[in-house]
Amino acid sequence: MRTCIGCREQKPKKELIRVVKNKEEEIFIDLSGKANGRGAYLCKSKDCLEKAIKSKALNRAFSTEIDEETYEKLKESI
């Protein structure tokens, strides 16, 4: 079970999308669920992504400031 950082609901790992920050400070969606790096989980809905952006949950999860370009890429891939 993993917790969505948008809605804070616990769901099985397979029902969530993993967002990863790797050593090169790149933030991307990990479709395999096995990429190296720090991971955070989101439901497969734009609502949860919007909640995570509004509350700056991804910023806290990755201990870094995330730019608008990265958020746009995440929105496109969901």
Wavefront OBJ file of the C-alpha trace (Angstrom):
o trace
v 0.000 0.000 0.000
v 1.178 3.505 -0.885
v -0.237 6.950 -0.080
v -1.184 9.409 -2.805
v 0.438 12.763 -2.013
v -2.527 14.585 -3.558
v -5.575 13.094 -1.817
v -3.676 11.254 0.967
v -5.594 7.990 0.305
v -3.824 4.668 0.638
v -4.089 2.442 -2.414
v -2.228 -0.555 -3.849
v 1.001 0.391 -5.609
v -0.313 -0.789 -9.001
v -3.187 1.752 -8.889
v -0.842 4.737 -8.460
v 1.666 6.596 -10.632
v 5.223 6.911 -9.327
v 6.982 10.249 -9.736
v 10.761 10.039 -9.316
v 13.604 12.461 -8.614
v 16.943 10.915 -9.627
v 20.532 11.828 -8.730
v 20.690 14.307 -11.628
v 17.744 16.219 -10.030
v 15.450 15.207 -12.918
v 11.797 14.710 -12.013
v 9.761 12.349 -14.198
v 7.014 9.725 -14.168
v 8.306 6.196 -13.683
v 5.990 3.860 -15.567
v 7.943 0.747 -14.552
v 7.889 1.592 -10.843
v 11.521 0.512 -10.551
v 13.614 3.556 -11.520
v 16.369 4.590 -9.121
v 15.733 7.674 -7.039
v 13.341 9.198 -4.555
v 9.724 8.319 -5.344
v 6.339 9.818 -4.573
v 2.963 8.414 -5.587
v -0.093 10.022 -7.197
v -3.510 8.700 -8.202
v -4.113 8.476 -11.931
v -6.197 11.669 -11.962
v -5.528 15.306 -12.751
v -7.405 16.275 -9.552
v -4.790 14.639 -7.344
v -1.978 16.249 -9.319
v -3.661 19.653 -8.932
v -4.005 19.085 -5.175
v -0.331 18.096 -4.944
v 0.713 21.220 -6.871
v -1.491 23.517 -4.790
v -0.253 22.121 -1.466
v 3.365 21.905 -2.740
v 3.419 18.235 -1.738
v 5.902 17.299 -4.483
v 8.233 20.085 -3.329
v 8.210 18.631 0.193
v 8.551 15.037 -1.000
v 11.634 15.853 -3.071
v 13.056 18.635 -0.838
v 13.418 20.950 -3.829
v 11.548 23.676 -5.684
v 9.798 22.280 -8.752
v 9.393 24.583 -11.746
v 6.259 25.070 -13.865
v 7.811 23.271 -16.843
v 8.098 20.050 -14.826
v 4.495 20.373 -13.633
v 3.348 20.823 -17.250
v 5.193 17.638 -18.283
v 3.509 15.750 -15.432
v 0.080 17.077 -16.469
v 0.652 15.952 -20.067
v 1.660 12.447 -19.067
v -1.295 11.821 -16.741
l 1 2 3 4 5 6 7 8 9 10 11 12 13 14 15 16 17 18 19 20 21 22 23 24 25 26 27 28 29 30 31 32 33 34 35 36 37 38 39 40 41 42 43 44 45 46 47 48 49 50 51 52 53 54 55 56 57 58 59 60 61 62 63 64 65 66 67 68 69 70 71 72 73 74 75 76 77 78
